[in-house]
Amino acid sequence: MTTEKLENYIGGQWIASASSEILPVHNPATNEIIGQVPLSPPGEVDKTVQAASAAFESWGRTPATARIQPLFKLKELLEEHYEDIARMISTENGKTLGESGGEMRRAIENVEVACGIPLMMQSQFSEDVASGIDEFMIRQPVGVVAIIAPFNFPGMIPFWFLPYAIATGNTVVIKPSERCPMTMHKIIPLFEQAGFPPGVINLVNGGPDTVNALLDHPEIKAVSFVGSTPVARHVYARAAANGKRVQAQGGAKNPLVIMPDADVDMTTRIVIDSVFGNAGQRCLAAATLILVEEAKDIFIPAFRDAAAARVVGCGLDDGVQMGPVINPQSKSRIQGIIDQGLQEGAEIILDGREASIAGYEKGNFLLPTILGNVPPAGKVATTEIFGPVMATHVVKDLDEAIKLVNERQYGNMACIFTNSGGAARRFRNKAQAGNVGINIGVAAPMAFFPFSGWKDSFFGTLHGQSAHAVEFYTQTKVVVERWLKEWSRQF
């Protein structure tokens, strides 16, 4: 594995950053350095944006049917390099190969949907809105757009936005996470091979200062972001203050309601995957289990046994079900939150704070942790832990469960497990969350639905994926036109 400094991709060329600020990229399972990422200064951000702006002049006027041709080729190339990309994700992020493969499957799915842009961009036409006057609406690209991606899904999340942005005629500047920048560096050459013109897709490395330079740049017309709620709020406020369109996906504290009539085997399997998949580092990970009445006695022992049996190790190894968290700082933070939760009165059902994986003693490993009797207002209950921690609450009925769901500041996802259609329907209607699951542990929308989110989980109006992405990346123009009667007499 190379440890050379990663370059920026500007106007179809890889260009070394002149920045003296460089961060190491680590393999979370071993903490070995696998790359170096520069923190590009504002001047390099400007060069990247200018390259995208220059490319927009012709790309924005390219017919939609022509713009999607490279997307078809890109889909084939992503399939061809599927395993290599998945391995890169697991290497720099720590998740299992199965999880990395699933991530890329969703990325490819978004490319497939974006290939339908000629139909998705169609607008409206009304003839003779008044005598001899026609009126119609067309969609045009907004210009240069920025995508600021997180570390937890370095392959998938950029594709919530990227295929739709370029298919609708925009040009793009991507800023991958400085923690996991190498996946997009592996994918970018595939855009070249697919035939996208230089400058349509660009990449700039960096950290917070690089992000702020994108938010402030006058040529950036729209910003798509996924990350924590505090940063999402900052991105939304700063970009909006500069007159930009913004969609900023924030954090989450996703509740799963378990009814006593839920199927034990199915529910246990799905819930454990939801809580501990990707080591809990995903915005749709279940974090809070709300058990109704006697469901506590049925499910908590089942959850404990299944979590304790989960195989933890390097995500590249066969049979591993959960990898490490992203870095030592994250591991220490998660351990501290668990400690504070116990001090506030929670009880330990399964303790995963200390883990040593043979052959990977330097890795950032935690084992699955389950806490009971978690105080509703305590640190564990109110904080997005972003780690392999399950917090459990017990309530008397469904109404109390829904109340607890809706009192939370976040609204990314809420799910219920039940065999009662009435309970499911009531929950679906009343739960204040943008993504709702019924007997589903991770209610991740398919690419032809928007990735929704409410309350402090999302800042903006239009979400990523599908029709929302088309709306976000296009601006509507209404044309009212009159043709004189004399025109028809000339022919």
C-alpha positions in Angstrom: 0.0 0.0 0.0 1.4 3.4 -1.0 1.9 6.1 1.5 2.5 8.8 -1.0 0.7 12.1 -0.7 -2.7 12.1 -2.5 -3.2 14.7 -5.3 -6.1 16.9 -6.3 -7.9 16.2 -9.5 -8.4 19.5 -11.4 -9.6 19.9 -14.9 -8.8 16.3 -15.9 -5.3 16.3 -14.4 -3.8 15.0 -11.1 -2.0 18.0 -9.5 0.1 17.9 -6.3 -1.0 20.2 -3.6 1.5 22.8 -2.5 0.1 22.6 1.1 2.6 21.9 3.9 -0.3 20.7 6.1 -0.6 16.9 5.6 -2.5 14.3 7.6 -1.8 10.6 7.6 -4.5 8.2 6.5 -4.6 5.1 8.8 -6.0 1.6 8.4 -8.3 1.4 11.5 -7.6 -2.3 12.0 -3.9 -1.9 12.4 -3.3 1.9 12.7 -0.6 1.7 10.0 -0.3 4.7 7.7 -1.6 3.9 4.3 -1.6 7.3 2.7 -1.1 11.1 3.2 -3.8 13.7 2.5 -3.0 17.4 2.0 -5.2 20.1 3.5 -5.6 22.2 0.3 -5.6 26.0 0.9 -8.2 28.4 -0.5 -6.1 29.2 -3.5 -6.2 25.5 -4.7 -9.9 25.4 -4.0 -10.3 28.4 -6.3 -8.3 26.7 -9.1 -10.5 23.6 -8.8 -13.7 25.6 -8.9 -12.4 27.6 -11.9 -11.8 24.4 -13.8 -15.3 23.2 -13.0 -16.7 26.6 -14.0 -14.9 26.5 -17.4 -16.2 23.0 -18.1 -19.7 24.1 -17.3 -19.9 26.3 -20.3 -20.1 23.3 -22.7 -21.3 20.6 -20.4 -24.3 22.5 -19.4 -25.4 22.8 -23.0 -24.7 19.2 -23.8 -28.0 17.4 -24.6 -29.2 15.2 -21.7 -29.2 12.1 -23.9 -25.5 12.7 -24.6 -24.7 13.5 -20.9 -25.9 10.1 -19.8 -23.8 8.1 -22.2 -20.7 8.2 -20.0 -22.9 7.3 -17.1 -23.8 4.0 -18.8 -20.0 3.3 -19.2 -19.4 4.4 -15.6 -21.9 1.8 -14.4 -20.0 -0.9 -16.3 -16.6 0.2 -14.9 -17.9 0.3 -11.3 -19.1 -3.2 -11.8 -15.8 -4.2 -13.2 -13.8 -2.7 -10.3 -16.4 -3.5 -7.7 -14.2 -5.8 -5.6 -11.1 -3.5 -5.7 -13.1 -0.5 -4.6 -14.8 -2.5 -1.8 -11.4 -3.7 -0.6 -10.2 -0.1 -0.5 -13.2 1.0 1.5 -12.6 -1.8 4.0 -8.9 -0.9 4.2 -9.3 2.8 5.0 -12.7 2.6 6.8 -12.5 -0.7 8.7 -15.9 -2.1 7.7 -16.3 -5.7 6.5 -15.9 -6.6 2.8 -19.6 -7.5 2.8 -20.6 -4.0 4.1 -18.2 -2.3 1.6 -19.7 -4.3 -1.2 -23.2 -3.3 -0.1 -22.1 0.3 -0.1 -20.9 0.1 -3.6 -24.0 -1.7 -4.7 -26.1 1.4 -3.6 -23.6 3.7 -5.4 -24.1 1.8 -8.7 -27.8 1.9 -8.1 -27.8 5.7 -8.1 -25.8 5.7 -11.4 -28.5 3.5 -12.9 -31.3 5.8 -11.8 -29.5 8.9 -13.0 -29.3 7.4 -16.5 -33.1 8.2 -16.7 -32.4 12.0 -16.5 -33.9 12.7 -20.0 -37.2 11.6 -18.6 -36.7 12.9 -15.0 -35.9 16.4 -16.3 -39.0 16.7 -18.4 -41.1 19.7 -17.5 -44.5 21.2 -18.4 -46.1 22.9 -21.5 -49.4 24.6 -21.8 -50.6 25.8 -25.2 -52.9 28.8 -25.5 -52.9 29.9 -21.9 -54.3 33.0 -23.6 -55.2 33.6 -27.2 -52.0 33.0 -29.2 -49.8 32.6 -26.1 -48.1 29.5 -24.9 -46.4 28.9 -21.6 -43.9 26.3 -20.5 -41.3 25.5 -17.9 -37.8 24.2 -18.5 -35.1 22.9 -16.2 -31.5 24.1 -16.5 -28.4 23.2 -14.5 -27.4 25.5 -11.6 -23.7 25.6 -12.4 -20.8 24.4 -10.3 -21.8 22.3 -7.3 -19.8 21.0 -4.3 -20.1 17.6 -2.6 -18.6 17.3 0.9 -18.5 13.7 1.9 -18.1 11.9 5.3 -15.8 9.1 6.3 -18.3 6.4 7.1 -19.5 5.7 3.5 -16.7 7.1 1.3 -17.9 5.2 -1.8 -21.7 5.4 -1.5 -22.6 8.8 -0.2 -20.9 10.9 -3.0 -23.2 8.9 -5.3 -26.3 10.1 -3.6 -25.5 13.4 -5.4 -22.8 13.0 -8.0 -24.7 11.1 -10.8 -27.7 13.4 -10.7 -25.5 16.6 -10.6 -23.6 15.7 -13.7 -26.5 14.1 -15.6 -28.5 17.4 -15.1 -25.7 19.4 -16.6 -23.7 20.7 -13.6 -20.0 20.3 -13.0 -18.8 19.1 -9.6 -16.1 19.6 -7.0 -15.9 16.7 -4.6 -14.2 17.1 -1.2 -13.8 13.6 0.3 -13.3 13.1 4.1 -9.7 13.6 5.1 -10.1 10.4 7.2 -11.1 8.2 4.2 -10.0 10.0 1.0 -8.5 7.1 -0.9 -11.8 5.5 -2.1 -12.7 8.5 -4.3 -9.2 8.7 -5.5 -9.6 5.1 -6.8 -13.0 5.9 -8.4 -12.1 9.2 -10.1 -10.0 7.5 -12.9 -13.2 5.5 -13.8 -14.9 8.8 -14.7 -12.0 9.5 -17.1 -12.3 6.1 -18.7 -16.1 6.6 -19.0 -15.5 9.6 -21.2 -16.5 12.6 -19.1 -14.8 15.8 -20.4 -12.1 17.4 -18.3 -13.4 19.6 -15.6 -16.8 18.0 -15.2 -15.7 16.1 -12.2 -13.0 17.5 -9.9 -11.6 16.6 -6.5 -9.9 18.7 -3.9 -8.5 17.3 -0.6 -8.6 19.1 2.7 -10.2 19.7 6.0 -12.4 22.4 7.6 -10.6 25.4 5.9 -11.1 23.7 2.6 -14.7 23.2 3.3 -15.2 26.9 4.3 -13.4 28.0 1.1 -16.0 26.0 -0.9 -18.9 27.4 1.1 -17.6 31.0 0.5 -16.6 30.6 -3.2 -18.9 32.7 -5.4 -18.8 30.2 -8.3 -20.2 27.4 -6.2 -24.0 27.5 -6.6 -25.1 24.5 -4.6 -23.6 22.4 -1.7 -24.4 18.8 -0.7 -23.1 17.7 2.7 -23.4 14.7 5.0 -21.9 14.6 8.5 -22.6 15.4 12.1 -25.4 17.8 13.1 -23.1 20.6 14.4 -21.1 20.7 11.1 -24.3 20.3 9.0 -25.7 23.3 10.8 -22.5 25.3 10.1 -22.5 24.2 6.4 -26.1 25.1 6.0 -25.8 28.5 7.7 -22.6 29.6 6.0 -23.5 28.4 2.5 -27.0 29.8 2.7 -25.6 33.2 3.9 -23.6 33.2 0.7 -26.7 32.6 -1.4 -26.2 29.0 -2.2 -28.6 26.1 -2.3 -27.9 23.7 0.5 -28.8 20.1 1.5 -27.0 19.2 4.7 -27.6 15.8 6.2 -26.8 15.8 9.9 -26.6 13.3 12.7 -29.1 10.8 14.1 -30.2 8.8 17.2 -32.4 6.3 15.5 -35.0 4.5 17.7 -36.4 1.0 17.1 -39.6 0.1 18.9 -40.0 -3.6 19.8 -43.5 -4.8 20.4 -44.1 -8.0 22.4 -45.7 -9.7 19.3 -42.6 -9.2 17.1 -41.0 -12.3 15.7 -38.1 -13.1 18.0 -35.6 -14.7 15.5 -36.1 -12.2 12.7 -36.2 -9.2 15.0 -33.1 -10.3 16.8 -31.1 -10.8 13.7 -32.2 -7.6 12.0 -31.8 -5.4 15.1 -28.2 -6.7 15.8 -27.2 -6.0 12.2 -28.8 -2.5 12.5 -27.1 -1.6 15.8 -23.6 -3.1 15.1 -23.3 -3.0 11.4 -20.4 -0.8 10.3 -19.5 -0.7 14.0 -22.5 1.6 14.5 -20.9 4.3 12.3 -23.8 5.1 10.0 -26.5 7.6 10.1 -29.2 4.9 9.9 -27.7 2.7 12.6 -30.2 1.8 15.3 -29.0 3.4 18.6 -32.0 3.3 20.9 -34.2 0.2 21.5 -37.6 1.0 23.0 -39.2 -2.2 24.3 -42.9 -2.3 25.0 -44.1 -4.2 28.2 -43.0 -7.8 28.3 -40.8 -7.4 25.2 -38.0 -6.6 27.6 -38.0 -10.2 29.0 -38.2 -11.7 25.6 -35.7 -9.7 23.6 -33.0 -8.3 25.9 -31.5 -11.8 26.6 -31.8 -12.6 22.8 -30.0 -9.3 21.9 -27.3 -9.9 24.5 -26.6 -13.4 23.3 -26.5 -12.5 19.6 -24.3 -9.4 20.2 -21.9 -11.4 22.3 -21.5 -13.9 19.5 -20.8 -11.3 16.9 -17.3 -11.9 15.4 -15.2 -8.7 15.6 -11.9 -8.3 13.7 -10.3 -6.9 10.6 -12.9 -6.2 7.9 -10.8 -7.8 5.3 -10.7 -11.2 7.0 -13.2 -14.0 6.3 -16.0 -14.5 8.8 -15.7 -11.1 10.5 -19.1 -9.4 11.2 -17.9 -6.1 12.7 -14.7 -4.1 12.2 -13.0 -1.3 14.2 -14.1 2.3 14.7 -12.4 4.9 12.6 -9.6 6.1 14.9 -8.3 6.0 18.4 -9.9 9.3 19.3 -13.3 7.9 18.3 -12.7 4.7 20.4 -11.8 6.8 23.4 -14.8 9.1 23.0 -17.2 6.1 22.8 -15.7 4.5 25.9 -16.1 7.9 27.7 -19.8 8.1 26.8 -20.4 4.6 28.1 -18.6 5.4 31.3 -20.7 8.6 31.8 -23.9 6.6 31.1 -23.1 4.2 33.8 -22.4 7.1 36.2 -25.8 8.5 35.3 -27.5 5.3 36.3 -27.5 3.0 33.3 -26.7 -0.6 33.8 -24.3 -2.7 31.8 -25.9 -5.7 30.0 -22.9 -6.4 27.7 -19.6 -4.7 28.1 -17.5 -4.1 25.0 -15.3 -1.3 26.2 -12.1 -3.3 26.1 -11.2 -5.4 23.1 -8.0 -7.0 21.9 -8.1 -8.8 18.6 -5.3 -11.3 18.0 -3.0 -10.0 15.3 -4.6 -6.5 15.4 -3.7 -5.4 18.9 -3.1 -1.8 17.7 -6.5 -1.5 16.0 -9.4 0.7 17.1 -11.6 -2.2 18.3 -14.6 -2.1 20.6 -16.9 -5.1 21.2 -20.7 -4.8 21.1 -22.1 -3.0 24.1 -25.6 -3.1 25.5 -26.8 -0.7 28.2 -30.1 -1.1 30.2 -32.3 1.4 32.1 -30.7 4.3 30.2 -31.9 7.7 31.7 -33.9 9.4 28.9 -32.2 12.7 29.5 -28.7 11.3 30.0 -25.6 11.4 27.8 -26.1 8.0 26.2 -29.8 8.7 25.3 -29.2 12.1 23.8 -25.8 11.8 22.1 -25.1 10.4 18.7 -22.5 7.9 19.9 -21.5 6.6 16.4 -20.2 3.4 17.7 -21.3 -0.2 18.6 -23.5 0.7 21.5 -27.2 -0.3 22.1 -29.2 1.7 24.6 -32.4 0.2 25.8 -35.6 1.7 27.3 -38.7 0.0 28.6 -42.2 1.7 28.2 -45.7 0.6 29.0 -47.4 0.9 25.6 -47.1 2.0 22.0 -48.2 5.5 22.7 -45.5 6.0 25.2 -43.0 4.6 22.7 -44.1 7.0 20.0 -43.9 9.9 22.5 -40.3 8.9 23.4 -39.4 8.7 19.6 -40.9 12.1 18.9 -39.2 13.9 21.9 -35.8 13.4 20.3 -34.0 16.2 18.5 -33.2 14.0 15.6 -35.5 12.6 12.9 -33.5 10.5 10.5 -35.1 7.1 11.0 -37.5 5.3 13.2 -38.6 1.7 13.0 -41.1 -0.7 14.6 -41.1 -4.5 14.9 -44.5 -6.0 15.2 -47.0 -8.4 13.7 -49.9 -6.0 14.3 -50.9 -4.1 11.2 -52.8 -1.6 13.4 -49.7 -0.9 15.5 -47.5 -0.5 12.4 -49.9 1.8 10.7 -50.2 4.0 13.8 -46.5 4.2 14.1 -45.9 4.9 10.4 -48.3 7.9 10.7 -47.2 9.3 14.0 -43.4 8.8 14.1 -41.6 12.0 13.4 -38.8 10.7 11.2 -38.0 11.1 7.5 -37.3 7.3 7.0 -39.6 4.8 8.7 -39.2 1.1 8.8 -41.7 -1.6 9.5 -39.9 -4.8 10.5 -36.8 -3.2 8.9 -33.7 -2.4 10.9 -32.1 0.0 8.4 -34.8 1.9 6.4 -32.4 3.0 3.7 -34.3 4.2 0.7 -33.6 2.7 -2.7 -32.0 5.2 -5.2 -35.4 5.9 -6.8 -36.6 7.4 -3.5 -35.1 10.4 -1.7 -33.0 9.9 1.4 -35.2 11.7 3.8 -34.5 13.2 7.2 -36.3 15.5 9.6 -35.6 17.9 12.5 -31.9 18.2 13.4 -31.0 15.3 11.1 -31.4 17.5 8.0 -31.0 21.2 7.0 -32.6 22.2 3.7 -35.6 21.2 1.7 -34.6 18.8 -1.0 -32.8 15.6 -0.1 -30.3 13.4 -2.0 -31.2 10.8 -4.6 -34.0 10.5 -7.2 -36.5 13.3 -8.0 -35.3 15.4 -5.0 -31.8 15.4 -6.5 -33.1 16.5 -9.9 -35.0 19.3 -8.3 -32.0 20.4 -6.2 -29.6 20.4 -9.1 -31.8 22.2 -11.6 -33.4 25.7 -11.6 -36.7 26.2 -13.3 -37.3 28.8 -16.0 -40.9 29.7 -17.1 -41.3 31.0 -20.6 -44.4 32.8 -21.8 -44.3 33.4 -25.6 -46.6 34.9 -28.2 -46.4 34.3 -31.9 -48.1 36.8 -34.1 -50.9 35.6 -36.4 -49.0 37.0 -39.4 -46.3 34.4 -38.9 -48.5 31.6 -40.1 -49.3 33.5 -43.3 -45.7 33.4 -44.4 -45.8 29.7 -45.0 
